[in-house]
Amino acid sequence: MANQRQRSAAKRNVKKAQEGAKRKQTLKNLPSSTRTALGKEGAKVRSGADKSRQEYYEDAKRLGIEGRSKMGKAELKRAVQRRSR
């Protein structure tokens, strides 16, 4: 789970990378693993995801939500939130 300090650092890193890409298009020259890591970091910040798919799956299992094994992370998150209300 990312805390507030980590999220703000990740946002700064993503913004820096985007600015660099606009100026020099350096992102396309970075190694694939770095691009992947930046993308995952940015996606996590945008979504505010604190849990993994497996954690949402376990919550869905505990709540008895049917069809959970075929659901993706977003679907599990919505189903868990709906059931938890």
N, CA, C and O of each residue as an XYZ file, in Angstrom:
340
protein
N       0.833     -1.176      0.000
C       0.000      0.000      0.000
C       0.882      1.245      0.000
O       1.862      1.328      0.740
N       0.526      2.186     -0.821
C       1.290      3.422     -0.923
C       0.701      4.459      0.023
O      -0.513      4.658      0.075
N       1.582      5.114      0.767
C       1.102      6.174      1.640
C       1.101      7.491      0.870
O       1.480      7.531     -0.301
N       0.678      8.558      1.520
C       0.535      9.847      0.848
C       1.872     10.355      0.307
O       1.931     10.910     -0.790
N       2.927     10.167      1.068
C       4.248     10.631      0.634
C       4.689      9.891     -0.633
O       5.238     10.500     -1.552
N       4.449      8.587     -0.676
C       4.818      7.804     -1.847
C       3.994      8.206     -3.065
O       4.511      8.279     -4.180
N       2.704      8.467     -2.840
C       1.855      8.887     -3.959
C       2.321     10.207     -4.542
O       2.384     10.364     -5.761
N       2.650     11.166     -3.668
C       3.083     12.469     -4.181
C       4.426     12.336     -4.895
O       4.649     13.004     -5.905
N       5.317     11.491     -4.395
C       6.591     11.264     -5.075
C       6.362     10.621     -6.432
O       7.012     10.983     -7.413
N       5.441      9.669     -6.491
C       5.136      9.000     -7.758
C       4.551      9.986     -8.758
O       4.897      9.950     -9.939
N       3.668     10.865     -8.298
C       3.092     11.885     -9.187
C       4.193     12.782     -9.756
O       4.207     13.087    -10.948
N       5.112     13.196     -8.885
C       6.215     14.046     -9.340
C       7.061     13.316    -10.379
O       7.431     13.891    -11.403
N       7.361     12.061    -10.113
C       8.182     11.283    -11.042
C       7.507     11.129    -12.395
O       8.152     11.255    -13.436
N       6.227     10.862    -12.378
C       5.497     10.697    -13.635
C       5.457     12.017    -14.397
O       5.647     12.036    -15.613
N       5.211     13.119    -13.693
C       5.182     14.425    -14.357
C       6.537     14.762    -14.971
O       6.608     15.273    -16.089
N       7.613     14.475    -14.236
C       8.950     14.723    -14.768
C       9.195     13.901    -16.027
O       9.739     14.403    -17.011
N       8.797     12.657    -15.989
C       8.987     11.787    -17.150
C       8.179     12.286    -18.336
O       8.656     12.259    -19.471
N       6.956     12.741    -18.081
C       6.118     13.248    -19.161
C       6.704     14.521    -19.756
O       6.712     14.699    -20.974
N       7.195     15.407    -18.890
C       7.807     16.644    -19.385
C       9.045     16.343    -20.226
O       9.260     16.947    -21.277
N       9.856     15.399    -19.747
C      11.037     15.007    -20.509
C      10.665     14.405    -21.846
O      11.331     14.645    -22.853
N       9.613     13.633    -21.853
C       9.166     13.008    -23.103
C       8.675     14.059    -24.086
O       8.904     13.942    -25.290
N       8.004     15.081    -23.582
C       7.511     16.136    -24.467
C       8.677     16.892    -25.092
O       8.665     17.223    -26.277
N       9.697     17.159    -24.252
C      10.845     17.924    -24.739
C      11.724     17.100    -25.670
O      12.055     17.543    -26.770
N      12.097     15.914    -25.235
C      13.104     15.156    -25.964
C      12.635     13.786    -26.439
O      13.377     13.078    -27.120
N      11.438     13.419    -26.093
C      10.914     12.087    -26.388
C      11.862     11.010    -25.855
O      12.198     10.049    -26.547
N      12.280     11.206    -24.603
C      13.234     10.281    -24.014
C      12.580      8.993    -23.528
O      13.253      7.971    -23.390
N      11.285      9.032    -23.270
C      10.618      7.835    -22.767
C      10.776      6.657    -23.721
O      10.984      5.523    -23.291
N      10.678      6.932    -25.001
C      10.778      5.820    -25.947
C      12.179      5.222    -25.981
O      12.361      4.096    -26.445
N      13.174      5.966    -25.492
C      14.539      5.475    -25.471
C      14.906      4.777    -24.167
O      15.994      4.213    -24.049
N      14.003      4.814    -23.187
C      14.269      4.158    -21.908
C      14.099      2.651    -22.049
O      13.391      2.185    -22.942
N      14.745      1.887    -21.172
C      14.548      0.433    -21.199
C      13.087      0.075    -20.935
O      12.369      0.809    -20.256
N      12.671     -1.035    -21.467
C      11.284     -1.473    -21.335
C      10.866     -1.597    -19.877
O       9.747     -1.228    -19.517
N      11.758     -2.114    -19.035
C      11.407     -2.305    -17.624
C      11.149     -0.967    -16.931
O      10.280     -0.876    -16.063
N      11.896      0.069    -17.309
C      11.701      1.390    -16.719
C      10.375      1.981    -17.164
O       9.639      2.553    -16.360
N      10.073      1.840    -18.458
C       8.790      2.349    -18.964
C       7.628      1.645    -18.273
O       6.635      2.275    -17.908
N       7.762      0.341    -18.099
C       6.709     -0.427    -17.437
C       6.527      0.034    -16.002
O       5.403      0.219    -15.537
N       7.640      0.219    -15.305
C       7.575      0.652    -13.905
C       6.931      2.027    -13.795
O       6.113      2.256    -12.904
N       7.289      2.940    -14.687
C       6.688      4.279    -14.673
C       5.190      4.201    -14.945
O       4.401      4.897    -14.306
N       4.802      3.354    -15.891
C       3.387      3.209    -16.202
C       2.597      2.655    -15.040
O       1.498      3.128    -14.749
N       3.145      1.661    -14.376
C       2.455      1.065    -13.226
C       2.361      2.059    -12.078
O       1.335      2.149    -11.403
N       3.434      2.799    -11.865
C       3.450      3.790    -10.798
C       2.397      4.868    -11.066
O       1.656      5.264    -10.166
N       2.343      5.328    -12.295
C       1.366      6.348    -12.656
C      -0.062      5.847    -12.555
O      -0.945      6.567    -12.089
N      -0.293      4.624    -12.987
C      -1.641      4.053    -12.922
C      -2.083      3.905    -11.477
O      -3.247      4.142    -11.153
N      -1.181      3.525    -10.628
C      -1.518      3.351     -9.216
C      -1.892      4.684     -8.586
O      -2.828      4.767     -7.791
N      -1.158      5.716     -8.946
C      -1.448      7.048     -8.413
C      -2.796      7.533     -8.914
O      -3.591      8.075     -8.146
N      -3.056      7.340    -10.208
C      -4.328      7.809    -10.776
C      -5.515      7.093    -10.170
O      -6.533      7.718     -9.872
N      -5.397      5.802     -9.987
C      -6.535      5.037     -9.491
C      -6.654      5.074     -7.978
O      -7.725      4.809     -7.432
N      -5.578      5.397     -7.304
C      -5.599      5.386     -5.843
C      -5.758      3.981     -5.293
O      -6.218      3.794     -4.167
N      -5.376      2.993     -6.092
C      -5.536      1.599     -5.690
C      -4.625      1.272     -4.522
O      -3.412      1.475     -4.577
N      -5.230      0.770     -3.481
C      -4.456      0.370     -2.324
C      -4.316     -1.136     -2.255
O      -3.393     -1.648     -1.622
N      -5.217     -1.844     -2.896
C      -5.224     -3.294     -2.789
C      -4.896     -3.928     -4.129
O      -5.089     -3.325     -5.185
N      -4.399     -5.151     -4.066
C      -4.152     -5.918     -5.276
C      -5.434     -6.664     -5.659
O      -6.403     -6.686     -4.900
N      -5.421     -7.269     -6.836
C      -6.576     -8.046     -7.265
C      -6.824     -9.192     -6.295
O      -7.966     -9.509     -5.964
N      -5.738     -9.803     -5.846
C      -5.865    -10.936     -4.923
C      -6.536    -10.500     -3.622
O      -7.355    -11.236     -3.072
N      -6.198     -9.318     -3.129
C      -6.816     -8.825     -1.893
C      -8.310     -8.561     -2.094
O      -9.121     -8.867     -1.220
N      -8.671     -7.988     -3.254
C     -10.089     -7.778     -3.546
C     -10.803     -9.129     -3.705
O     -11.954     -9.281     -3.295
N     -10.110    -10.104     -4.302
C     -10.685    -11.440     -4.462
C     -10.985    -12.056     -3.097
O     -12.050    -12.636     -2.889
N     -10.039    -11.922     -2.174
C     -10.244    -12.471     -0.824
C     -11.425    -11.789     -0.132
O     -12.209    -12.446      0.553
N     -11.552    -10.472     -0.311
C     -12.697     -9.754      0.255
C     -14.000    -10.261     -0.353
O     -14.987    -10.471      0.353
N     -13.993    -10.458     -1.683
C     -15.190    -10.954     -2.366
C     -15.545    -12.360     -1.890
O     -16.720    -12.687     -1.731
N     -14.546    -13.174     -1.669
C     -14.768    -14.532     -1.172
C     -15.407    -14.492      0.210
O     -16.349    -15.230      0.499
N     -14.875    -13.612      1.060
C     -15.401    -13.474      2.419
C     -16.856    -12.991      2.392
O     -17.670    -13.397      3.222
N     -17.172    -12.114      1.422
C     -18.530    -11.575      1.317
C     -19.477    -12.493      0.544
O     -20.681    -12.240      0.498
N     -18.943    -13.557     -0.063
C     -19.778    -14.515     -0.789
C     -20.261    -14.015     -2.133
O     -21.375    -14.340     -2.544
N     -19.458    -13.241     -2.820
C     -19.842    -12.701     -4.127
C     -19.626    -13.776     -5.188
O     -18.533    -14.326     -5.320
N     -20.675    -14.063     -5.934
C     -20.602    -15.098     -6.960
C     -19.936    -14.570     -8.218
O     -20.050    -13.386     -8.535
N     -19.239    -15.445     -8.937
C     -18.573    -15.084    -10.189
C     -17.267    -14.347     -9.981
O     -16.717    -13.784    -10.927
N     -16.766    -14.341     -8.769
C     -15.565    -13.560     -8.448
C     -14.324    -14.065     -9.176
O     -13.420    -13.280     -9.464
N     -14.264    -15.349     -9.476
C     -13.061    -15.892    -10.112
C     -12.890    -15.390    -11.540
O     -11.777    -15.382    -12.066
N     -13.981    -14.974    -12.168
C     -13.911    -14.493    -13.544
C     -13.806    -12.969    -13.625
O     -13.709    -12.412    -14.718
N     -13.826    -12.295    -12.479
C     -13.801    -10.835    -12.454
C     -12.373    -10.308    -12.463
O     -11.456    -10.917    -11.913
N     -12.218     -9.163    -13.102
C     -10.947     -8.452    -13.048
C     -10.895     -7.610    -11.793
O     -11.831     -7.607    -10.994
N      -9.803     -6.902    -11.626
C      -9.594     -6.110    -10.419
C     -10.677     -5.033    -10.255
O     -11.233     -4.868     -9.170
N     -10.967     -4.311    -11.325
C     -11.949     -3.232    -11.243
C     -13.338     -3.768    -10.906
O     -14.066     -3.176    -10.108
N     -13.696     -4.895    -11.522
C     -15.000     -5.498    -11.243
C     -15.084     -5.968     -9.793
O     -16.095     -5.761     -9.121
N     -14.016     -6.599     -9.321
C     -13.989     -7.055     -7.928
C     -14.111     -5.873     -6.974
O     -14.835     -5.938     -5.981
N     -13.406     -4.806     -7.280
C     -13.435     -3.619     -6.421
C     -14.856     -3.064     -6.324
O     -15.338     -2.750     -5.235
N     -15.527     -2.945     -7.488
C     -16.907     -2.432     -7.492
C     -17.848     -3.361     -6.745
O     -18.693     -2.904     -5.975
N     -17.707     -4.671     -6.969
C     -18.590     -5.634     -6.314
C     -18.395     -5.615     -4.803
O     -19.372     -5.682     -4.057
N     -17.170     -5.526     -4.349
C     -16.880     -5.482     -2.926
C     -17.437     -4.191     -2.314
O     -18.013     -4.210     -1.226
N     -17.261     -3.076     -3.022
C     -17.770     -1.807     -2.512
C     -19.285     -1.805     -2.444
O     -19.863     -1.288     -1.489
N     -19.942     -2.387     -3.462
C     -21.406     -2.442     -3.457
C     -21.902     -3.302     -2.296
O     -22.857     -2.935     -1.612
N     -21.255     -4.442     -2.075
C     -21.697     -5.371     -1.051
C     -21.381     -4.836      0.360
O     -22.098     -5.145      1.312
N     -20.324     -4.044      0.493
C     -19.888     -3.560      1.798
C     -20.773     -2.437      2.350
O     -20.770     -2.170      3.552
N     -21.514     -1.798      1.479
C     -22.335     -0.650      1.915
C     -23.389     -1.054      2.893
O     -24.158     -0.211      3.354
